[in-house]
């Protein structure tokens, strides 16, 4: 889950903007879902893309 992950609030905020969410909370929920689905690679790729914008 997000709370036990390596991802910070700033990561969630960056991903929220990248994914078109209005809050970091929404991104935290998606990050948690993706972690449970084994999609850490996708999270990291999106995070890199978000920071490159």
SVG drawing of the C-alpha trace seen along z (x, -y; Angstrom):
<svg xmlns="http://www.w3.org/2000/svg" viewBox="-10 -20 23 28">
<polyline fill="none" stroke="black" stroke-width="0.4" points="0.0,0.0 1.0,-3.6 1.7,-4.2 4.2,-1.4 5.8,-2.4 8.9,-4.3 6.8,-7.1 6.5,-10.5 3.8,-13.1 5.8,-15.0 5.7,-12.0 2.0,-11.7 1.5,-15.4 3.6,-15.1 1.7,-12.1 -1.6,-13.8 -0.8,-16.6 0.5,-14.2 -2.6,-12.0 -5.0,-14.9 -6.2,-14.5 -7.1,-17.5 -5.5,-16.1 -2.5,-14.1 -4.9,-11.9 -6.4,-10.6 -2.9,-9.8 -2.1,-8.0 -5.1,-5.8 -4.0,-4.9 -0.4,-4.3 -1.7,-2.0 -3.8,-0.1 -0.9,0.2 1.4,1.4 -1.1,4.2 -1.3,5.0 2.5,5.2 2.8,2.1 5.7,0.4 7.5,0.1 4.6,-1.8 4.5,-4.1 8.2,-4.9 7.9,-5.5 5.0,-7.9 6.8,-9.6 9.9,-10.1 7.6,-11.5 5.8,-13.8 9.1,-15.2 10.3,-15.7 7.4,-18.0"/>
</svg>
